[in-house]
Every structure is written in structure tokens, then in C-alpha cells.
Amino acid sequence: MIPELAPRVRRFGAVNWLGFWTLYAREVRRFLKVSMQTVAAPVVTTLLFLLIFLLALGGQNRNVGDVPYAVFLAPGLIMMAIAQNAFANTSSSLMIAKVQGNIVDVLMPPLSPGELTWGFALGGMTRGILVGLVAAAAMTLFVPLSLHDPVFVIFHAVAASLLLSLLGVLGGVWADKFDHIAAVTNFIVTPLSFLSGTFYSIERLPAPWHLIALWNPFFYMIDGFRYGFIGHADGPLWIGVAVMTGVNVWLLCLCYALIARGYKLKA
């Protein structure tokens, strides 16, 4: 056998960048292949929420503090679209792979648990942020949006999409069937999103519910993101940054540990 063609161990270094990029690219191409379902449909749903609350419920004639309700509502709807689509991407990717039995195609390549976690998470983040950008562009046709603090907008968009993407990884690893993913969506993601101050200011809530809202991590991603647009926050901004960072680190470690163990992934 020619020495140059003899089989040998391939060295990737500390990080298998080629494998990591391949997994990430696969996740992005997976949702872009059906972009009408994964990008266009969520944007239409977000615009319908905007129209219902402004037109059907008379929100165009109301203010929240000194801010028109439309300007107050729009950032929350954009963030909700970012979060829900980041979760949907990673949870569906892992669940489909497990149900179809091709999860082995992801586990066999020389990818570390960290590379697998980040590959799936960044794919979900990409879909969430893309949907948010398209939704924001569409909303500017109806709502006069302007940026007060772009740093807070970018940070909370990235942190929130990462949080829900990691939650989707966690749900996809844990779930045995699509009913389990639906349960996570219906009993965790959707309630926390709707009770996070997306449609209202928590300053109007009575004492017990106001305190409960401050324990909802989804509130901080909505509140900080909205502050980046209107310059007003209902909660302490830097506590929100700390909560978002801490929850992301915890979820990242948890997902890494489960994937490293092969929990419900390996027979």
C-alpha cells in the first residue's frame, strides 16, 4: 500500500471546525428548504397578532405611559417570534432525527458534545433571528419603530434566541415522541411568553402577580429588548442581563451533560 494512502487517524485539533460547520450548515439549510413554513408563516402570525390587538381590540387609540400601544407592542411580538422559532428549530430537528432513526448520523461523526450542542443551538438561533429580522422589517410598514439602544436590542435578541434554542435541544433530547415536544410548547414556552409582559406592562399588575412576573426569565428578554426600542423598562435592566446570562450558562451546561451521556440518544 502506498504510504500516503494508508489509513490513519485524522487530527482535528481542539475543535473539529469542519464537522461543527457542517452540522450548523445542515441545520440552517434544513429550515431554509421549507422557508415558507419556517420563516414566512411565523412572520404572518406575528403580523396577525399585531393587527388583532391594534384594530380588533382598539389598541391603536391607547398609550402605555407616554408610548403609543403599537410601538410598545411591536418589540414584544418580534421577540416572541424570535424565541418560539428558535425553540421550534432545535426541538423539531432532534425529534425528527430520533423518530426516523437517523440520529446516529449525528452521533457517529467525530464531534464532541460541545460541538453538537453549539451546532444545534446556533442553527436554532439563526432561524429565530432571521424570523425576527423579517418580522421587524414587515412591522415597520405599520408601526414607526426606532432604535433607542441597539446594544440592548442585539444582546437580548442573541441571548433570547440562544436560551430558547438550548431549551429546544433539552426538549428534543428528553422527548420520546412529538406529544412531549407539544407539551413543552403548550405548558412552558407559550404560557411563559404570553405572561412575560408581551401585550401589557407588568407595572399594572397587582402586587402578587407583579412579583411572579419578575421571576419569569421570559419577562427579562422581552423587557430588555423593548427597552432597546422605546427607552423604557418595567424591570431592572442589569438584573435582566444577569438572568439571561445565568440561564443560558445553566442550559448550556445541562445540554452538554445530557449529550455527553447520550441520554435518550444512544441505545
C-alpha atoms as one frame of an Amber mdcrd trajectory, in Angstrom:
protein
   0.000   0.000   0.000   1.265   3.468  -0.857   2.268   5.151   2.454   0.401
   8.347   1.565  -2.856   6.353   1.130  -2.526   4.195   4.233  -5.431   4.623
   6.706  -4.561   6.814   9.646  -6.243   8.766  12.407  -7.316  12.215  11.277
  -6.361  15.024  13.641  -8.830  17.850  14.027  -7.204  19.831  16.817  -9.034
  21.144  19.863 -12.186  21.823  17.813 -13.444  19.962  14.767 -14.317  23.140
  12.893 -15.176  21.318   9.668 -17.608  18.989  11.411 -19.062  21.801  13.501
 -19.607  23.973  10.413 -21.159  21.058   8.527 -23.673  20.423  11.321 -24.532
  24.123  11.576 -24.918  24.439   7.794 -27.170  21.380   7.767 -29.407  22.914
  10.436 -29.678  26.192   8.519 -30.345  24.529   5.157 -32.928  22.307   6.798
 -35.211  25.221   7.709 -34.401  27.311   4.622 -35.534  24.397   2.430 -39.079
  24.994   3.694 -38.789  28.737   4.294 -42.485  29.357   3.587 -43.275  27.231
   6.633 -40.338  28.156   8.880 -39.875  31.867   8.092 -42.827  33.325   6.182
 -45.594  31.662   8.228 -44.294  32.888  11.643 -43.992  36.414  10.255 -47.613
  36.325   9.070 -48.700  35.034  12.508 -46.807  37.864  14.210 -48.462  40.464
  11.970 -51.867  38.945  12.717 -51.228  39.366  16.450 -50.327  42.998  15.781
 -53.473  43.635  13.733 -55.768  41.884  16.228 -54.524  43.848  19.226 -54.438
  47.165  17.384 -57.549  47.003  15.219 -59.947  44.425  16.638 -59.276  45.373
  20.278 -58.886  49.106  19.709 -55.254  49.264  20.745 -54.382  51.960  18.225
 -56.110  54.516  20.440 -54.259  53.619  23.654 -50.940  54.543  25.182 -48.694
  52.701  27.636 -47.196  55.532  29.620 -46.068  58.056  27.026 -45.658  55.428
  24.294 -48.339  54.517  21.720 -49.526  50.973  22.269 -48.437  49.925  18.765
 -44.842  50.981  19.474 -44.985  49.251  22.880 -46.436  46.032  21.442 -44.282
  45.558  18.347 -40.930  44.743  20.051 -42.607  42.168  22.293 -44.159  40.435
  19.292 -40.837  40.406  17.454 -39.109  38.880  20.473 -41.847  36.270  20.843
 -41.337  35.281  17.196 -37.577  35.023  17.730 -37.952  32.864  20.828 -40.633
  30.484  19.591 -38.909  29.806  16.278 -35.514  29.208  17.881 -37.162  26.605
  20.122 -39.096  25.020  17.263 -35.994  24.593  15.120 -33.813  22.671  17.566
 -36.586  20.627  19.163 -38.009  19.503  15.804 -34.559  18.736  14.384 -33.640
  16.385  17.219 -37.121  14.883  17.497 -37.345  14.095  13.776 -33.870  12.547
  13.833 -34.836  10.331  16.792 -38.188   9.255  15.319 -36.716   8.498  11.895
 -33.788   6.672  13.443 -31.078   8.783  11.770 -29.820  10.400  14.958 -26.889
   8.015  14.559 -25.753  10.119  11.591 -25.078  12.939  14.051 -23.608  10.824
  16.845 -21.154   8.793  14.756 -19.023  11.627  13.279 -16.057  12.860  15.363
 -17.993  15.668  17.027 -17.629  16.403  20.728 -20.678  17.043  22.959 -19.822
  20.733  22.929 -19.678  20.856  19.138 -23.008  19.037  18.888 -24.627  21.356
  21.428 -23.381  24.527  19.760 -24.095  23.244  16.251 -27.764  22.625  17.042
 -28.078  25.767  19.194 -26.608  28.110  16.589 -28.869  26.636  13.936 -31.894
  27.462  16.083 -30.520  30.923  16.842 -30.124  31.616  13.134 -33.745  30.759
  12.409 -35.014  32.785  15.359 -33.021  35.898  14.477 -33.901  35.594  10.769
 -37.610  35.429  11.585 -37.176  38.399  13.933 -35.456  40.486  11.247 -38.135
  39.733   8.673 -40.914  40.394  11.194 -39.314  43.700  12.224 -38.980  44.764
   8.587 -42.648  43.934   7.958 -43.798  45.749  11.097 -42.066  48.962  10.094
 -44.712  49.233   7.359 -47.364  49.659  10.075 -45.522  50.840  13.203 -42.949
  53.680  13.433 -40.151  51.713  15.124 -36.861  53.358  16.049 -33.802  52.173
  17.971 -33.072  53.741  21.347 -30.213  51.420  22.347 -29.021  48.979  19.629
 -26.722  47.199  22.119 -29.667  46.040  24.227 -31.601  45.029  21.114 -28.734
  42.887  19.805 -27.839  41.389  23.187 -31.387  40.348  24.042 -32.084  39.031
  20.542 -28.972  36.830  20.709 -29.439  35.817  24.366 -33.141  35.024  23.967
 -32.677  33.033  20.765 -29.840  31.088  22.421 -31.961  30.439  25.543 -34.906
  29.047  23.563 -32.624  27.182  21.192 -30.958  25.429  24.127 -34.364  24.762
  25.658 -35.292  23.168  22.330 -32.173  20.994  22.472 -33.125  19.967  26.000
 -36.688  19.198  24.939 -35.567  17.305  21.844 -33.155  15.157  23.851 -35.744
  14.426  26.567 -38.792  13.814  24.378 -39.708  10.345  23.143 -42.469  11.484
  20.795 -43.887  14.656  19.309 -46.548  14.822  22.028 -43.778  15.512  24.544
 -42.486  18.438  22.475 -46.048  19.746  22.155 -46.381  19.541  25.945 -43.229
  21.629  26.442 -44.526  24.171  23.926 -48.056  24.334  25.346 -47.248  24.238
  29.064 -43.879  26.027  29.263 -42.906  28.106  26.236 -46.299  29.573  25.289
 -47.516  30.422  28.844 -44.186  31.996  29.815 -44.210  34.000  26.566 -47.766
  35.275  26.981 -47.271  36.070  30.690 -43.978  37.912  30.141 -45.399  41.372
  29.515 -45.540  40.977  25.731 -49.017  42.508  25.480 -49.060  44.675  28.606
 -46.871  46.459  31.129 -46.331  44.475  34.319 -46.454  47.771  36.220 -50.242
  47.475  36.010 -50.290  44.071  37.705 -51.292  43.806  41.392 -48.559  43.019
  43.923 -48.529  39.189  43.911 -48.632  38.904  40.118 -46.068  41.651  39.630
 -43.632  39.714  41.819 -44.385  36.472  39.955 -43.703  38.215  36.646 -40.251
  39.224  37.885 -39.435  35.522  38.386 -40.223  34.761  34.746 -36.978  34.735
  32.695 -39.026  35.399  29.553 -40.014  38.771  31.052 -36.396  39.944  31.073
 -35.802  39.086  27.431 -38.986  40.954  26.411 -38.323  43.899  28.720 -34.687
  44.417  27.730 -35.456  44.033  24.026 -38.327  46.520  24.269 -36.098  48.962
  26.159 -33.734  48.942  23.179 -36.590  50.345  21.071 -38.589  52.666  23.357
 -36.101  53.534  26.109 -38.361  52.361  28.949 -38.124  49.187  31.015 -40.511
  47.742  33.602 -37.753  45.883  35.444 -34.089  46.404  36.405 -32.092  46.137
  33.182 -28.821  44.795  34.552 -30.588  42.170  36.620 -32.221  41.125  33.354
 -28.824  40.852  31.669 -27.549  38.740  34.572 -30.631  36.486  34.499 -30.363
  35.922  30.744 -26.648  35.159  31.006 -27.065  32.855  34.001 -29.951  30.870
  32.486 -28.042  30.439  29.227 -24.936  29.169  31.015 -27.039  26.726  33.056
 -28.902  25.415  29.999 -25.657  25.119  28.045 -24.081  23.016  30.797 -27.197
  20.866  31.136 -27.457  20.204  27.388 -23.742  19.419  27.231 -24.033  16.938
  30.091 -27.042  15.135  28.581 -25.483  14.881  25.129 -22.183  13.715  26.626
 -24.037  10.921  28.440 -26.019  10.063  25.335 -29.222  10.450  27.363 -32.079
   9.042  25.250 -29.841   9.384  22.184 -27.817   6.178  22.328 -29.381   2.731
  22.563
